[in-house]
Amino acid sequence: MTQTAQKTADIRFRVELKNKPIVIYKVRSSDDTQDYNVTVVRGKVNNCDCKSYKPCYHMRDVQAHEDERALETAQMAADRKHIEELVDDGDPFFAPRLCRDAFCDEFGIYE
């Protein structure tokens, strides 16, 4: 059985267009001579500038990157909501902290 090495996209950077659900990734070619634009619309890869048959490996890897990013964003939102619930429930860990001077005054600590 033969195995072939699978290419991976070299993602250079990501640009979000203001007020539009469009993201453009700049991806380097496998021979390191050109840059390609991979367009993502509403979280789904839409197009790639390369001359390969579609979907190309650039599109595959950018979609994987977008999916991972969306998952992290959802996890951060869930964590933020959980922390807000703890604050609202009066968890002592999230109680307001006294500044050093107020703490010393309250507990009678004199230096």
Gaussian input, Z-matrix of N, CA and C with variables (Angstrom, degrees):
# hf/3-21g

backbone

0 1
 N
 C     1     B1
 C     2     B2     1     A1
 N     3     B3     2     A2     1     D1
 C     4     B4     3     A3     2     D2
 C     5     B5     4     A4     3     D3
 N     6     B6     5     A5     4     D4
 C     7     B7     6     A6     5     D5
 C     8     B8     7     A7     6     D6
 N     9     B9     8     A8     7     D7
 C    10    B10     9     A9     8     D8
 C    11    B11    10    A10     9     D9
 N    12    B12    11    A11    10    D10
 C    13    B13    12    A12    11    D11
 C    14    B14    13    A13    12    D12
 N    15    B15    14    A14    13    D13
 C    16    B16    15    A15    14    D14
 C    17    B17    16    A16    15    D15
 N    18    B18    17    A17    16    D16
 C    19    B19    18    A18    17    D17
 C    20    B20    19    A19    18    D18
 N    21    B21    20    A20    19    D19
 C    22    B22    21    A21    20    D20
 C    23    B23    22    A22    21    D21
 N    24    B24    23    A23    22    D22
 C    25    B25    24    A24    23    D23
 C    26    B26    25    A25    24    D24
 N    27    B27    26    A26    25    D25
 C    28    B28    27    A27    26    D26
 C    29    B29    28    A28    27    D27
 N    30    B30    29    A29    28    D28
 C    31    B31    30    A30    29    D29
 C    32    B32    31    A31    30    D30
 N    33    B33    32    A32    31    D31
 C    34    B34    33    A33    32    D32
 C    35    B35    34    A34    33    D33
 N    36    B36    35    A35    34    D34
 C    37    B37    36    A36    35    D35
 C    38    B38    37    A37    36    D36
 N    39    B39    38    A38    37    D37
 C    40    B40    39    A39    38    D38
 C    41    B41    40    A40    39    D39
 N    42    B42    41    A41    40    D40
 C    43    B43    42    A42    41    D41
 C    44    B44    43    A43    42    D42
 N    45    B45    44    A44    43    D43
 C    46    B46    45    A45    44    D44
 C    47    B47    46    A46    45    D45
 N    48    B48    47    A47    46    D46
 C    49    B49    48    A48    47    D47
 C    50    B50    49    A49    48    D48
 N    51    B51    50    A50    49    D49
 C    52    B52    51    A51    50    D50
 C    53    B53    52    A52    51    D51
 N    54    B54    53    A53    52    D52
 C    55    B55    54    A54    53    D53
 C    56    B56    55    A55    54    D54
 N    57    B57    56    A56    55    D55
 C    58    B58    57    A57    56    D56
 C    59    B59    58    A58    57    D57
 N    60    B60    59    A59    58    D58
 C    61    B61    60    A60    59    D59
 C    62    B62    61    A61    60    D60
 N    63    B63    62    A62    61    D61
 C    64    B64    63    A63    62    D62
 C    65    B65    64    A64    63    D63
 N    66    B66    65    A65    64    D64
 C    67    B67    66    A66    65    D65
 C    68    B68    67    A67    66    D66
 N    69    B69    68    A68    67    D67
 C    70    B70    69    A69    68    D68
 C    71    B71    70    A70    69    D69
 N    72    B72    71    A71    70    D70
 C    73    B73    72    A72    71    D71
 C    74    B74    73    A73    72    D72
 N    75    B75    74    A74    73    D73
 C    76    B76    75    A75    74    D74
 C    77    B77    76    A76    75    D75
 N    78    B78    77    A77    76    D76
 C    79    B79    78    A78    77    D77
 C    80    B80    79    A79    78    D78
 N    81    B81    80    A80    79    D79
 C    82    B82    81    A81    80    D80
 C    83    B83    82    A82    81    D81
 N    84    B84    83    A83    82    D82
 C    85    B85    84    A84    83    D83
 C    86    B86    85    A85    84    D84
 N    87    B87    86    A86    85    D85
 C    88    B88    87    A87    86    D86
 C    89    B89    88    A88    87    D87
 N    90    B90    89    A89    88    D88
 C    91    B91    90    A90    89    D89
 C    92    B92    91    A91    90    D90
 N    93    B93    92    A92    91    D91
 C    94    B94    93    A93    92    D92
 C    95    B95    94    A94    93    D93
 N    96    B96    95    A95    94    D94
 C    97    B97    96    A96    95    D95
 C    98    B98    97    A97    96    D96
 N    99    B99    98    A98    97    D97
 C   100   B100    99    A99    98    D98
 C   101   B101   100   A100    99    D99
 N   102   B102   101   A101   100   D100
 C   103   B103   102   A102   101   D101
 C   104   B104   103   A103   102   D102
 N   105   B105   104   A104   103   D103
 C   106   B106   105   A105   104   D104
 C   107   B107   106   A106   105   D105
 N   108   B108   107   A107   106   D106
 C   109   B109   108   A108   107   D107
 C   110   B110   109   A109   108   D108
 N   111   B111   110   A110   109   D109
 C   112   B112   111   A111   110   D110
 C   113   B113   112   A112   111   D111
 N   114   B114   113   A113   112   D112
 C   115   B115   114   A114   113   D113
 C   116   B116   115   A115   114   D114
 N   117   B117   116   A116   115   D115
 C   118   B118   117   A117   116   D116
 C   119   B119   118   A118   117   D117
 N   120   B120   119   A119   118   D118
 C   121   B121   120   A120   119   D119
 C   122   B122   121   A121   120   D120
 N   123   B123   122   A122   121   D121
 C   124   B124   123   A123   122   D122
 C   125   B125   124   A124   123   D123
 N   126   B126   125   A125   124   D124
 C   127   B127   126   A126   125   D125
 C   128   B128   127   A127   126   D126
 N   129   B129   128   A128   127   D127
 C   130   B130   129   A129   128   D128
 C   131   B131   130   A130   129   D129
 N   132   B132   131   A131   130   D130
 C   133   B133   132   A132   131   D131
 C   134   B134   133   A133   132   D132
 N   135   B135   134   A134   133   D133
 C   136   B136   135   A135   134   D134
 C   137   B137   136   A136   135   D135
 N   138   B138   137   A137   136   D136
 C   139   B139   138   A138   137   D137
 C   140   B140   139   A139   138   D138
 N   141   B141   140   A140   139   D139
 C   142   B142   141   A141   140   D140
 C   143   B143   142   A142   141   D141
 N   144   B144   143   A143   142   D142
 C   145   B145   144   A144   143   D143
 C   146   B146   145   A145   144   D144
 N   147   B147   146   A146   145   D145
 C   148   B148   147   A147   146   D146
 C   149   B149   148   A148   147   D147
 N   150   B150   149   A149   148   D148
 C   151   B151   150   A150   149   D149
 C   152   B152   151   A151   150   D150
 N   153   B153   152   A152   151   D151
 C   154   B154   153   A153   152   D152
 C   155   B155   154   A154   153   D153
 N   156   B156   155   A155   154   D154
 C   157   B157   156   A156   155   D155
 C   158   B158   157   A157   156   D156
 N   159   B159   158   A158   157   D157
 C   160   B160   159   A159   158   D158
 C   161   B161   160   A160   159   D159
 N   162   B162   161   A161   160   D160
 C   163   B163   162   A162   161   D161
 C   164   B164   163   A163   162   D162
 N   165   B165   164   A164   163   D163
 C   166   B166   165   A165   164   D164
 C   167   B167   166   A166   165   D165
 N   168   B168   167   A167   166   D166
 C   169   B169   168   A168   167   D167
 C   170   B170   169   A169   168   D168
 N   171   B171   170   A170   169   D169
 C   172   B172   171   A171   170   D170
 C   173   B173   172   A172   171   D171
 N   174   B174   173   A173   172   D172
 C   175   B175   174   A174   173   D173
 C   176   B176   175   A175   174   D174
 N   177   B177   176   A176   175   D175
 C   178   B178   177   A177   176   D176
 C   179   B179   178   A178   177   D177
 N   180   B180   179   A179   178   D178
 C   181   B181   180   A180   179   D179
 C   182   B182   181   A181   180   D180
 N   183   B183   182   A182   181   D181
 C   184   B184   183   A183   182   D182
 C   185   B185   184   A184   183   D183
 N   186   B186   185   A185   184   D184
 C   187   B187   186   A186   185   D185
 C   188   B188   187   A187   186   D186
 N   189   B189   188   A188   187   D187
 C   190   B190   189   A189   188   D188
 C   191   B191   190   A190   189   D189
 N   192   B192   191   A191   190   D190
 C   193   B193   192   A192   191   D191
 C   194   B194   193   A193   192   D192
 N   195   B195   194   A194   193   D193
 C   196   B196   195   A195   194   D194
 C   197   B197   196   A196   195   D195
 N   198   B198   197   A197   196   D196
 C   199   B199   198   A198   197   D197
 C   200   B200   199   A199   198   D198
 N   201   B201   200   A200   199   D199
 C   202   B202   201   A201   200   D200
 C   203   B203   202   A202   201   D201
 N   204   B204   203   A203   202   D202
 C   205   B205   204   A204   203   D203
 C   206   B206   205   A205   204   D204
 N   207   B207   206   A206   205   D205
 C   208   B208   207   A207   206   D206
 C   209   B209   208   A208   207   D207
 N   210   B210   209   A209   208   D208
 C   211   B211   210   A210   209   D209
 C   212   B212   211   A211   210   D210
 N   213   B213   212   A212   211   D211
 C   214   B214   213   A213   212   D212
 C   215   B215   214   A214   213   D213
 N   216   B216   215   A215   214   D214
 C   217   B217   216   A216   215   D215
 C   218   B218   217   A217   216   D216
 N   219   B219   218   A218   217   D217
 C   220   B220   219   A219   218   D218
 C   221   B221   220   A220   219   D219
 N   222   B222   221   A221   220   D220
 C   223   B223   222   A222   221   D221
 C   224   B224   223   A223   222   D222
 N   225   B225   224   A224   223   D223
 C   226   B226   225   A225   224   D224
 C   227   B227   226   A226   225   D225
 N   228   B228   227   A227   226   D226
 C   229   B229   228   A228   227   D227
 C   230   B230   229   A229   228   D228
 N   231   B231   230   A230   229   D229
 C   232   B232   231   A231   230   D230
 C   233   B233   232   A232   231   D231
 N   234   B234   233   A233   232   D232
 C   235   B235   234   A234   233   D233
 C   236   B236   235   A235   234   D234
 N   237   B237   236   A236   235   D235
 C   238   B238   237   A237   236   D236
 C   239   B239   238   A238   237   D237
 N   240   B240   239   A239   238   D238
 C   241   B241   240   A240   239   D239
 C   242   B242   241   A241   240   D240
 N   243   B243   242   A242   241   D241
 C   244   B244   243   A243   242   D242
 C   245   B245   244   A244   243   D243
 N   246   B246   245   A245   244   D244
 C   247   B247   246   A246   245   D245
 C   248   B248   247   A247   246   D246
 N   249   B249   248   A248   247   D247
 C   250   B250   249   A249   248   D248
 C   251   B251   250   A250   249   D249
 N   252   B252   251   A251   250   D250
 C   253   B253   252   A252   251   D251
 C   254   B254   253   A253   252   D252
 N   255   B255   254   A254   253   D253
 C   256   B256   255   A255   254   D254
 C   257   B257   256   A256   255   D255
 N   258   B258   257   A257   256   D256
 C   259   B259   258   A258   257   D257
 C   260   B260   259   A259   258   D258
 N   261   B261   260   A260   259   D259
 C   262   B262   261   A261   260   D260
 C   263   B263   262   A262   261   D261
 N   264   B264   263   A263   262   D262
 C   265   B265   264   A264   263   D263
 C   266   B266   265   A265   264   D264
 N   267   B267   266   A266   265   D265
 C   268   B268   267   A267   266   D266
 C   269   B269   268   A268   267   D267
 N   270   B270   269   A269   268   D268
 C   271   B271   270   A270   269   D269
 C   272   B272   271   A271   270   D270
 N   273   B273   272   A272   271   D271
 C   274   B274   273   A273   272   D272
 C   275   B275   274   A274   273   D273
 N   276   B276   275   A275   274   D274
 C   277   B277   276   A276   275   D275
 C   278   B278   277   A277   276   D276
 N   279   B279   278   A278   277   D277
 C   280   B280   279   A279   278   D278
 C   281   B281   280   A280   279   D279
 N   282   B282   281   A281   280   D280
 C   283   B283   282   A282   281   D281
 C   284   B284   283   A283   282   D282
 N   285   B285   284   A284   283   D283
 C   286   B286   285   A285   284   D284
 C   287   B287   286   A286   285   D285
 N   288   B288   287   A287   286   D286
 C   289   B289   288   A288   287   D287
 C   290   B290   289   A289   288   D288
 N   291   B291   290   A290   289   D289
 C   292   B292   291   A291   290   D290
 C   293   B293   292   A292   291   D291
 N   294   B294   293   A293   292   D292
 C   295   B295   294   A294   293   D293
 C   296   B296   295   A295   294   D294
 N   297   B297   296   A296   295   D295
 C   298   B298   297   A297   296   D296
 C   299   B299   298   A298   297   D297
 N   300   B300   299   A299   298   D298
 C   301   B301   300   A300   299   D299
 C   302   B302   301   A301   300   D300
 N   303   B303   302   A302   301   D301
 C   304   B304   303   A303   302   D302
 C   305   B305   304   A304   303   D303
 N   306   B306   305   A305   304   D304
 C   307   B307   306   A306   305   D305
 C   308   B308   307   A307   306   D306
 N   309   B309   308   A308   307   D307
 C   310   B310   309   A309   308   D308
 C   311   B311   310   A310   309   D309
 N   312   B312   311   A311   310   D310
 C   313   B313   312   A312   311   D311
 C   314   B314   313   A313   312   D312
 N   315   B315   314   A314   313   D313
 C   316   B316   315   A315   314   D314
 C   317   B317   316   A316   315   D315
 N   318   B318   317   A317   316   D316
 C   319   B319   318   A318   317   D317
 C   320   B320   319   A319   318   D318
 N   321   B321   320   A320   319   D319
 C   322   B322   321   A321   320   D320
 C   323   B323   322   A322   321   D321
 N   324   B324   323   A323   322   D322
 C   325   B325   324   A324   323   D323
 C   326   B326   325   A325   324   D324
 N   327   B327   326   A326   325   D325
 C   328   B328   327   A327   326   D326
 C   329   B329   328   A328   327   D327
 N   330   B330   329   A329   328   D328
 C   331   B331   330   A330   329   D329
 C   332   B332   331   A331   330   D330

   B1=1.4428
   B2=1.5312
   B3=1.3026
   B4=1.4612
   B5=1.5149
   B6=1.3049
   B7=1.4508
   B8=1.5164
   B9=1.3112
   B10=1.4574
   B11=1.5210
   B12=1.3175
   B13=1.4639
   B14=1.5243
   B15=1.3180
   B16=1.4498
   B17=1.5262
   B18=1.3105
   B19=1.4545
   B20=1.5253
   B21=1.3168
   B22=1.4587
   B23=1.5242
   B24=1.2970
   B25=1.4640
   B26=1.5194
   B27=1.3207
   B28=1.4604
   B29=1.5304
   B30=1.3288
   B31=1.4652
   B32=1.5165
   B33=1.3300
   B34=1.4652
   B35=1.5190
   B36=1.3238
   B37=1.4652
   B38=1.5153
   B39=1.3305
   B40=1.4666
   B41=1.5163
   B42=1.3482
   B43=1.4577
   B44=1.5238
   B45=1.3351
   B46=1.4678
   B47=1.5156
   B48=1.3336
   B49=1.4540
   B50=1.5229
   B51=1.3221
   B52=1.4606
   B53=1.5230
   B54=1.3222
   B55=1.4665
   B56=1.5296
   B57=1.3249
   B58=1.4629
   B59=1.5183
   B60=1.3242
   B61=1.4746
   B62=1.5269
   B63=1.3322
   B64=1.4643
   B65=1.5245
   B66=1.3358
   B67=1.4644
   B68=1.5196
   B69=1.3260
   B70=1.4596
   B71=1.5186
   B72=1.3392
   B73=1.4589
   B74=1.5166
   B75=1.3180
   B76=1.4571
   B77=1.5298
   B78=1.3441
   B79=1.4631
   B80=1.5246
   B81=1.3239
   B82=1.4758
   B83=1.5235
   B84=1.3292
   B85=1.4622
   B86=1.5279
   B87=1.3180
   B88=1.4688
   B89=1.5261
   B90=1.3311
   B91=1.4675
   B92=1.5284
   B93=1.3400
   B94=1.4638
   B95=1.5285
   B96=1.3362
   B97=1.4622
   B98=1.5200
   B99=1.3371
   B100=1.4581
   B101=1.5256
   B102=1.3231
   B103=1.4600
   B104=1.5165
   B105=1.3346
   B106=1.4544
   B107=1.5175
   B108=1.3370
   B109=1.4608
   B110=1.5155
   B111=1.3239
   B112=1.4588
   B113=1.5204
   B114=1.3264
   B115=1.4613
   B116=1.5221
   B117=1.3309
   B118=1.4631
   B119=1.5241
   B120=1.3260
   B121=1.4669
   B122=1.5229
   B123=1.3349
   B124=1.4709
   B125=1.5250
   B126=1.3378
   B127=1.4586
   B128=1.5130
   B129=1.3243
   B130=1.4689
   B131=1.5230
   B132=1.3356
   B133=1.4624
   B134=1.5175
   B135=1.3205
   B136=1.4461
   B137=1.5242
   B138=1.3374
   B139=1.4487
   B140=1.5214
   B141=1.3431
   B142=1.4595
   B143=1.5211
   B144=1.3394
   B145=1.4631
   B146=1.5240
   B147=1.3157
   B148=1.4635
   B149=1.5249
   B150=1.3347
   B151=1.4595
   B152=1.5237
   B153=1.3009
   B154=1.4573
   B155=1.5245
   B156=1.3366
   B157=1.4599
   B158=1.5237
   B159=1.3127
   B160=1.4666
   B161=1.5190
   B162=1.2933
   B163=1.4580
   B164=1.5249
   B165=1.3055
   B166=1.4639
   B167=1.5264
   B168=1.3334
   B169=1.4618
   B170=1.5220
   B171=1.3484
   B172=1.4678
   B173=1.5307
   B174=1.3282
   B175=1.4696
   B176=1.5235
   B177=1.3271
   B178=1.4636
   B179=1.5264
   B180=1.3340
   B181=1.4626
   B182=1.5283
   B183=1.3250
   B184=1.4653
   B185=1.5296
   B186=1.3420
   B187=1.4699
   B188=1.5273
   B189=1.3305
   B190=1.4738
   B191=1.5246
   B192=1.3282
   B193=1.4614
   B194=1.5304
   B195=1.3247
   B196=1.4680
   B197=1.5304
   B198=1.3347
   B199=1.4659
   B200=1.5260
   B201=1.3294
   B202=1.4693
   B203=1.5307
   B204=1.3117
   B205=1.4632
   B206=1.5292
   B207=1.3305
   B208=1.4623
   B209=1.5291
   B210=1.3323
   B211=1.4602
   B212=1.5254
   B213=1.3349
   B214=1.4662
   B215=1.5248
   B216=1.3276
   B217=1.4582
   B218=1.5238
   B219=1.3254
   B220=1.4657
   B221=1.5261
   B222=1.3236
   B223=1.4610
   B224=1.5306
   B225=1.3300
   B226=1.4614
   B227=1.5249
   B228=1.3287
   B229=1.4654
   B230=1.5272
   B231=1.3260
   B232=1.4647
   B233=1.5289
   B234=1.3256
   B235=1.4686
   B236=1.5238
   B237=1.3244
   B238=1.4654
   B239=1.5229
   B240=1.3341
   B241=1.4600
   B242=1.5302
   B243=1.3454
   B244=1.4626
   B245=1.5304
   B246=1.3079
   B247=1.4646
   B248=1.5259
   B249=1.3363
   B250=1.4609
   B251=1.5254
   B252=1.3338
   B253=1.4657
   B254=1.5235
   B255=1.3299
   B256=1.4666
   B257=1.5239
   B258=1.3234
   B259=1.4661
   B260=1.5267
   B261=1.3295
   B262=1.4685
   B263=1.5272
   B264=1.3466
   B265=1.4641
   B266=1.5231
   B267=1.3208
   B268=1.4639
   B269=1.5151
   B270=1.2968
   B271=1.4651
   B272=1.5287
   B273=1.3504
   B274=1.4657
   B275=1.5358
   B276=1.3246
   B277=1.4645
   B278=1.5248
   B279=1.3305
   B280=1.4594
   B281=1.5247
   B282=1.3292
   B283=1.4606
   B284=1.5233
   B285=1.3340
   B286=1.4676
   B287=1.5225
   B288=1.2927
   B289=1.4634
   B290=1.5291
   B291=1.3377
   B292=1.4539
   B293=1.5222
   B294=1.3194
   B295=1.4556
   B296=1.5347
   B297=1.2905
   B298=1.4663
   B299=1.5265
   B300=1.3337
   B301=1.4726
   B302=1.5309
   B303=1.3195
   B304=1.4600
   B305=1.5264
   B306=1.3197
   B307=1.4598
   B308=1.5272
   B309=1.3277
   B310=1.4688
   B311=1.5208
   B312=1.3378
   B313=1.4529
   B314=1.5264
   B315=1.3419
   B316=1.4508
   B317=1.5144
   B318=1.3128
   B319=1.4673
   B320=1.5278
   B321=1.3274
   B322=1.4545
   B323=1.5141
   B324=1.2908
   B325=1.4682
   B326=1.5212
   B327=1.3257
   B328=1.4605
   B329=1.5143
   B330=1.2726
   B331=1.4634
   B332=1.4944
   A1=108.47
   A2=116.64
   A3=120.39
   A4=110.08
   A5=114.26
   A6=120.09
   A7=108.66
   A8=116.05
   A9=120.07
   A10=108.60
   A11=114.48
   A12=119.31
   A13=108.77
   A14=116.20
   A15=120.95
   A16=109.37
   A17=116.77
   A18=121.43
   A19=109.74
   A20=115.13
   A21=120.42
   A22=108.29
   A23=115.64
   A24=121.14
   A25=110.28
   A26=115.18
   A27=122.48
   A28=107.25
   A29=115.83
   A30=121.26
   A31=108.24
   A32=116.38
   A33=121.54
   A34=112.09
   A35=117.12
   A36=119.61
   A37=110.63
   A38=114.65
   A39=123.48
   A40=108.01
   A41=116.65
   A42=121.72
   A43=108.39
   A44=116.05
   A45=121.00
   A46=108.21
   A47=116.78
   A48=120.55
   A49=109.35
   A50=116.23
   A51=120.80
   A52=110.75
   A53=115.08
   A54=123.40
   A55=113.78
   A56=117.99
   A57=121.14
   A58=108.68
   A59=117.40
   A60=119.80
   A61=111.82
   A62=117.04
   A63=121.67
   A64=109.52
   A65=115.46
   A66=122.85
   A67=107.15
   A68=116.22
   A69=120.67
   A70=108.44
   A71=115.14
   A72=121.94
   A73=108.77
   A74=116.89
   A75=122.05
   A76=106.21
   A77=115.66
   A78=122.02
   A79=108.37
   A80=116.63
   A81=121.72
   A82=109.64
   A83=116.94
   A84=121.63
   A85=110.70
   A86=115.97
   A87=120.23
   A88=111.90
   A89=117.95
   A90=119.77
   A91=112.09
   A92=116.69
   A93=124.29
   A94=112.64
   A95=116.23
   A96=119.41
   A97=112.92
   A98=118.28
   A99=120.98
   A100=110.93
   A101=114.23
   A102=121.17
   A103=108.38
   A104=115.84
   A105=121.08
   A106=109.11
   A107=115.32
   A108=121.40
   A109=108.61
   A110=115.20
   A111=120.88
   A112=106.56
   A113=116.38
   A114=122.20
   A115=110.32
   A116=115.10
   A117=122.20
   A118=107.53
   A119=116.21
   A120=121.36
   A121=108.24
   A122=115.86
   A123=123.08
   A124=112.23
   A125=116.06
   A126=120.57
   A127=115.65
   A128=118.15
   A129=121.22
   A130=109.38
   A131=116.52
   A132=121.08
   A133=109.07
   A134=115.21
   A135=121.12
   A136=112.41
   A137=118.20
   A138=120.49
   A139=111.07
   A140=115.57
   A141=122.92
   A142=107.38
   A143=116.67
   A144=121.79
   A145=114.30
   A146=118.42
   A147=119.83
   A148=111.06
   A149=115.92
   A150=121.27
   A151=112.91
   A152=117.93
   A153=122.26
   A154=110.93
   A155=114.46
   A156=119.42
   A157=108.67
   A158=114.92
   A159=119.74
   A160=109.95
   A161=120.16
   A162=127.54
   A163=111.29
   A164=115.75
   A165=122.03
   A166=109.98
   A167=116.05
   A168=119.36
   A169=111.56
   A170=117.51
   A171=119.74
   A172=109.68
   A173=115.40
   A174=120.76
   A175=110.58
   A176=116.71
   A177=121.10
   A178=110.63
   A179=116.57
   A180=119.81
   A181=112.37
   A182=117.34
   A183=119.75
   A184=109.85
   A185=117.46
   A186=120.06
   A187=110.79
   A188=116.22
   A189=119.61
   A190=110.34
   A191=117.16
   A192=121.54
   A193=110.82
   A194=117.26
   A195=121.42
   A196=111.26
   A197=116.87
   A198=120.14
   A199=110.87
   A200=116.12
   A201=120.45
   A202=110.43
   A203=116.41
   A204=121.30
   A205=110.86
   A206=117.52
   A207=121.23
   A208=110.81
   A209=116.53
   A210=120.69
   A211=111.00
   A212=116.89
   A213=120.63
   A214=111.06
   A215=117.39
   A216=121.27
   A217=110.94
   A218=116.58
   A219=120.76
   A220=111.03
   A221=117.24
   A222=121.05
   A223=110.79
   A224=116.97
   A225=120.05
   A226=110.83
   A227=117.75
   A228=120.77
   A229=110.61
   A230=116.85
   A231=120.27
   A232=110.60
   A233=117.09
   A234=120.69
   A235=110.85
   A236=116.50
   A237=120.79
   A238=110.63
   A239=116.84
   A240=120.79
   A241=110.78
   A242=116.45
   A243=120.87
   A244=110.36
   A245=117.86
   A246=121.03
   A247=110.41
   A248=116.77
   A249=119.73
   A250=111.37
   A251=117.05
   A252=120.43
   A253=111.00
   A254=117.48
   A255=120.75
   A256=110.91
   A257=116.58
   A258=120.55
   A259=109.59
   A260=116.83
   A261=120.71
   A262=112.07
   A263=116.84
   A264=120.93
   A265=112.35
   A266=117.74
   A267=121.25
   A268=113.95
   A269=117.97
   A270=121.42
   A271=108.63
   A272=118.35
   A273=120.23
   A274=113.24
   A275=118.01
   A276=119.89
   A277=110.43
   A278=116.69
   A279=120.89
   A280=112.68
   A281=117.38
   A282=120.46
   A283=109.17
   A284=116.85
   A285=119.11
   A286=110.54
   A287=115.87
   A288=121.56
   A289=109.78
   A290=115.64
   A291=120.62
   A292=108.72
   A293=115.60
   A294=117.94
   A295=108.04
   A296=117.18
   A297=122.40
   A298=112.00
   A299=117.31
   A300=120.65
   A301=111.53
   A302=117.43
   A303=120.64
   A304=110.02
   A305=117.58
   A306=121.70
   A307=110.27
   A308=116.35
   A309=120.77
   A310=111.50
   A311=117.45
   A312=121.30
   A313=111.69
   A314=116.83
   A315=120.40
   A316=111.88
   A317=117.82
   A318=120.82
   A319=112.64
   A320=117.51
   A321=120.49
   A322=113.72
   A323=117.42
   A324=120.95
   A325=107.90
   A326=115.17
   A327=119.36
   A328=108.46
   A329=115.40
   A330=119.13
   A331=111.15
   D1=130.82
   D2=-179.90
   D3=-100.01
   D4=145.65
   D5=177.57
   D6=-116.85
   D7=137.96
   D8=176.44
   D9=-110.68
   D10=141.92
   D11=179.13
   D12=-72.91
   D13=130.40
   D14=-178.94
   D15=-88.82
   D16=131.27
   D17=179.50
   D18=-72.04
   D19=148.75
   D20=174.03
   D21=-124.64
   D22=142.82
   D23=-178.24
   D24=-76.47
   D25=138.59
   D26=176.69
   D27=-96.26
   D28=92.33
   D29=-177.06
   D30=-78.56
   D31=122.28
   D32=-178.30
   D33=-88.41
   D34=-52.43
   D35=177.81
   D36=-159.70
   D37=171.41
   D38=-175.24
   D39=-129.16
   D40=135.46
   D41=179.94
   D42=-128.15
   D43=127.02
   D44=175.12
   D45=-100.82
   D46=130.80
   D47=176.55
   D48=-80.51
   D49=135.12
   D50=-178.65
   D51=-65.52
   D52=139.69
   D53=175.06
   D54=59.94
   D55=18.39
   D56=177.33
   D57=-139.04
   D58=147.98
   D59=-179.81
   D60=-84.20
   D61=42.53
   D62=-176.25
   D63=-117.70
   D64=134.36
   D65=176.86
   D66=-126.37
   D67=138.12
   D68=177.74
   D69=-120.28
   D70=126.85
   D71=175.64
   D72=-102.51
   D73=137.49
   D74=172.48
   D75=-98.42
   D76=120.86
   D77=-175.44
   D78=-123.17
   D79=136.30
   D80=180.00
   D81=-85.09
   D82=144.28
   D83=179.58
   D84=-70.50
   D85=161.95
   D86=-177.28
   D87=-68.15
   D88=-27.95
   D89=177.71
   D90=-89.97
   D91=5.15
   D92=174.33
   D93=61.37
   D94=34.97
   D95=179.43
   D96=-115.60
   D97=-21.86
   D98=-175.67
   D99=-134.94
   D100=160.03
   D101=171.56
   D102=-111.54
   D103=141.04
   D104=177.35
   D105=-118.81
   D106=149.58
   D107=175.27
   D108=-100.88
   D109=126.20
   D110=174.85
   D111=-111.16
   D112=123.20
   D113=-175.84
   D114=-98.89
   D115=133.84
   D116=177.56
   D117=-120.49
   D118=127.66
   D119=178.88
   D120=-121.05
   D121=121.16
   D122=-179.60
   D123=52.24
   D124=41.34
   D125=174.69
   D126=85.30
   D127=-0.33
   D128=-179.55
   D129=-120.35
   D130=135.10
   D131=178.62
   D132=-64.32
   D133=133.31
   D134=-175.29
   D135=-111.78
   D136=-41.49
   D137=-172.51
   D138=-157.22
   D139=156.96
   D140=173.56
   D141=-138.40
   D142=143.19
   D143=-177.84
   D144=-78.96
   D145=-10.09
   D146=-175.05
   D147=-69.28
   D148=164.25
   D149=-175.84
   D150=-90.54
   D151=3.94
   D152=-178.16
   D153=-74.11
   D154=165.94
   D155=173.42
   D156=-66.22
   D157=144.92
   D158=-178.21
   D159=-99.41
   D160=143.79
   D161=-1.13
   D162=-78.94
   D163=133.50
   D164=-179.48
   D165=-89.85
   D166=175.38
   D167=-178.79
   D168=-69.56
   D169=-24.42
   D170=175.12
   D171=-62.62
   D172=-45.93
   D173=-179.34
   D174=-64.74
   D175=-41.54
   D176=-179.29
   D177=-61.43
   D178=-47.48
   D179=-176.68
   D180=-71.64
   D181=-35.93
   D182=177.30
   D183=-66.24
   D184=-39.82
   D185=177.59
   D186=-62.67
   D187=-40.79
   D188=177.12
   D189=-62.45
   D190=-40.49
   D191=179.19
   D192=-65.42
   D193=-42.77
   D194=178.15
   D195=-64.38
   D196=-41.49
   D197=179.31
   D198=-62.94
   D199=-42.19
   D200=178.61
   D201=-64.67
   D202=-40.96
   D203=179.45
   D204=-64.74
   D205=-41.93
   D206=178.79
   D207=-64.61
   D208=-38.39
   D209=178.24
   D210=-64.99
   D211=-42.99
   D212=177.79
   D213=-63.84
   D214=-40.31
   D215=178.78
   D216=-63.37
   D217=-42.88
   D218=177.90
   D219=-64.26
   D220=-39.60
   D221=179.04
   D222=-65.96
   D223=-41.20
   D224=178.50
   D225=-64.70
   D226=-38.50
   D227=178.07
   D228=-65.38
   D229=-40.17
   D230=178.18
   D231=-65.89
   D232=-40.67
   D233=177.75
   D234=-63.56
   D235=-42.90
   D236=179.50
   D237=-62.23
   D238=-42.11
   D239=179.15
   D240=-63.91
   D241=-40.78
   D242=179.19
   D243=-63.79
   D244=-42.27
   D245=179.45
   D246=-64.87
   D247=-41.55
   D248=177.76
   D249=-61.91
   D250=-37.39
   D251=176.63
   D252=-65.08
   D253=-40.07
   D254=178.16
   D255=-64.36
   D256=-40.48
   D257=178.50
   D258=-63.73
   D259=-44.73
   D260=-179.20
   D261=-65.28
   D262=-31.35
   D263=179.81
   D264=-79.73
   D265=-5.55
   D266=177.86
   D267=81.30
   D268=30.10
   D269=176.77
   D270=-58.17
   D271=128.23
   D272=-175.47
   D273=-64.00
   D274=-23.24
   D275=178.95
   D276=-64.20
   D277=-31.14
   D278=-177.09
   D279=-100.68
   D280=11.70
   D281=177.90
   D282=-67.06
   D283=150.84
   D284=179.08
   D285=-60.60
   D286=139.22
   D287=-179.56
   D288=-91.35
   D289=144.61
   D290=175.75
   D291=-84.49
   D292=143.52
   D293=174.87
   D294=-70.59
   D295=166.12
   D296=-174.01
   D297=-56.83
   D298=-45.32
   D299=-178.19
   D300=-65.90
   D301=-42.53
   D302=179.68
   D303=-66.39
   D304=-37.78
   D305=178.01
   D306=-62.55
   D307=-47.05
   D308=179.67
   D309=-62.16
   D310=-41.79
   D311=178.18
   D312=-64.47
   D313=-42.50
   D314=-175.92
   D315=-67.28
   D316=-37.33
   D317=-175.92
   D318=-102.96
   D319=10.30
   D320=173.89
   D321=68.47
   D322=32.90
   D323=178.37
   D324=-93.21
   D325=120.54
   D326=-179.45
   D327=-120.06
   D328=137.14
   D329=-178.48
   D330=-102.16

